[in-house]
Amino acid sequence: MKVKVIDEECERDLETSINDFLAKDIDVIDIKYQVAIGVSGEEQLYCFSAMIIYH
């Protein structure tokens, strides 16, 4: 069993990265998705990430 963690600044980039990884010949067990939001002054910072558990 292995784990791949992918982290991007926007949802669209995360989707592309996940799809690129899933295009490989792997057996996916599970995918965990998370969004983190931070504030720096008046700016909101987003972090979109996914953990893919696979064989």
C-alpha positions in Angstrom: 0.0 0.0 0.0 1.3 3.5 -0.9 0.1 7.1 -0.3 0.3 10.1 -2.7 -0.4 13.6 -1.4 -1.3 16.3 -3.8 -1.6 20.0 -2.8 -2.7 22.9 -5.0 -3.8 26.5 -4.6 -7.1 26.1 -6.6 -9.6 23.4 -7.2 -9.1 23.2 -10.9 -5.4 22.6 -10.5 -6.0 19.9 -7.9 -8.5 18.2 -10.2 -6.0 18.1 -13.0 -3.2 16.8 -10.8 -5.5 14.0 -9.4 -6.7 13.0 -12.9 -3.1 12.9 -14.2 -2.1 10.6 -11.3 -5.1 8.4 -11.7 -4.2 7.9 -15.4 -1.4 5.6 -14.2 -2.0 1.9 -13.9 -2.8 1.9 -10.1 -5.4 0.3 -7.9 -7.0 3.1 -5.9 -8.2 2.2 -2.4 -9.4 5.6 -1.2 -9.2 9.3 -1.8 -9.4 11.8 1.0 -10.0 15.5 0.2 -9.4 18.6 2.4 -9.6 22.4 2.1 -7.8 24.7 4.4 -8.5 28.4 4.6 -6.1 31.0 6.2 -6.3 34.7 6.5 -3.4 37.1 6.0 -4.4 40.7 6.5 -7.4 41.1 4.3 -6.4 38.2 1.9 -7.9 34.7 2.2 -5.5 31.9 1.3 -6.9 28.5 0.2 -5.1 25.1 0.2 -6.8 22.3 -1.7 -5.3 18.8 -1.0 -6.0 15.2 -1.6 -4.5 12.0 -0.3 -4.7 9.0 -2.6 -4.3 5.6 -1.0 -3.4 3.0 -3.6 -1.6 -0.3 -4.4 
